Structures are given as structure tokens and as C-alpha cells.
Amino acid sequence: MKLTQPNALERAAGGVPPVGHNFGHSSRVNHTVALVRRSSLFSGISLPICKEIVSLAHEKKFESAQVIFCQGDSVRQVLLLTSGCVKLLQVGANGHEVMLRLSGPGEPIGIAESHIRNHNSTARAQQPCTALAWDVVTFEAIFERHAFVRRNMLNILFQYLEDMHERFREISTERVAARLSSQIIRMMHRVGRQVNGEIEISISREELAQLIGTTLFTVSRLLSDWDRQGIVVARREAVSVRNLPALVDLSVTAAQLPLK
């Protein structure tokens, strides 16, 4: 990435907040810094550098179902989710949407496209979200100055690729029950939230079907069966995990069955 704004980080180091900076109270800044340091994008970061980078961002809020950016848009910002989850999807030539991924707190949004200047997917808030936003020029300056950001960004892209490979292998070699249970477990750890003693994932049955390459009917039938067994609670726009050990056992057992 080309360094096009060499003074951005120097302004932060000098204590001059950038345009759009809105972290008012020091306790709020400390809380935000703690969240950032847990993100894989800033793994290994020191506290002073973390504060420097956070000072260059501004906080943004998104309502549920709000479009954050559209496929084909110019990349203007790089976002780091601090709460909520965001759905990434692509739209085909026939206008149909297909879900690619659900991203949760600590995950960057738009980082993979920041070097090609145009978004290759659409991002939509799956629930109310907050995020730190760096304009793309400022993020390029951060990227150029800090080697750990470059290393961590590469690791994140490798992880995305590994996830895609795993999903493709599952579609080719495993039954739908194994794919669905494995996908729920993965998302539970990434975007699940505690609700009434259960782990809830904000996702519809149709979206689950898209992620694992099957039909809405098949997903609905399996979830209904698992609901009756007390393993999950299946609602229209969410799935809650009630019995995780049983779901894990189901995933392992189903993966060992031959593909029909």
C-alpha cells in the first residue's frame, strides 16, 4: 500500500485528534483500546501504539439491517467491529443474494478490499452494531508504519481462505446434518451472544442454507428435529444453542457417516 498521508500518525502522537474523532471520556477510550487489543488485526500491539491507532479512528453506529457499503462501492473506510455482527453477501447477475460470512466483534470489515479500491461484497448490519472507522488513507499510513498490522492482516486473509476451503470440503464430502451443526458451532464462537442462558446466533434458516449449500426445506427440517430434542431453539431469524455437548456430538457423528 502506498503511504499517502505521512502526517496522520504524527498528529496522533502529538495529541491532536483527527477530524471525526469523538471519544470523549478517558474511560471510554480505555474500554475501546482494550477491545482493539483483543482483535486479531492488532494482535501483539503495545498499549501506546494501540492508543495512537485508536485516536485516528472515529466510532460509527449502525442499525439492524442498515447497509454499511455495497458491492462495487469505492472503499472509503476500514471498519473494526466492536459490538454486534455484520453480514457479508454478494449479489448475482440475476439479483439473488448469497451470504458469504457473518463477522462479529473484533473482526475487520472491508480490509480485504482496501488495496483494490472497490468492495467485492455488500455489508449489512445483522443487528445493531458499533465499529471503529479509519478512512482508507489513514489506514494505509498505519499499514505502512507498523509491520505487525501487515502480518496480522495477512493472517486474517489466510484464515478467511482456510474457512472457505473447509466449507467447500464439507459441501463435497459431508452430509447436510454435519455441515449444519459444524457451521452453527463455528458461528456460535464468532458471533454468538448470551441470551437467557443460551447462546443466540442472529441468522435466518435461509441464510444458514446459503452458507452450507443446501435448501431452506432441509435446514428447516433438521432444526425442527434438533429443537424437539432440546439441542437448539430454532426461531425465524435466530438459532440458540441449548445443549452444546449434544450439538458437538451430533456434528462428529454425522461427519463420520458416508455421503449419500
Secondary structure, 3 states (H helix, E strand, C coil): CCCCCCCHHHHHHCCCCCCCCCCCCHHHHHHHHHHHHCCHHHCCCCHHHHHHHHCCCEEEEECCCCEEECCCCECCEEEEEEECCEEEEEECCCCCEEEEEEECCCCEECCCCCCCCECCCEEEECCCEEEEEEEHHHHHHHHHHCHHHHHHHHHHHHHHHHHHHHHHHHHHHCCHHHHHHHHHHHHHHHHCEEECCEEEECCCHHHHHHHHCCCHHHHHHHHHHHHHCCCEEECCCCEEECCHHHHHHHHHHHHCCCCC
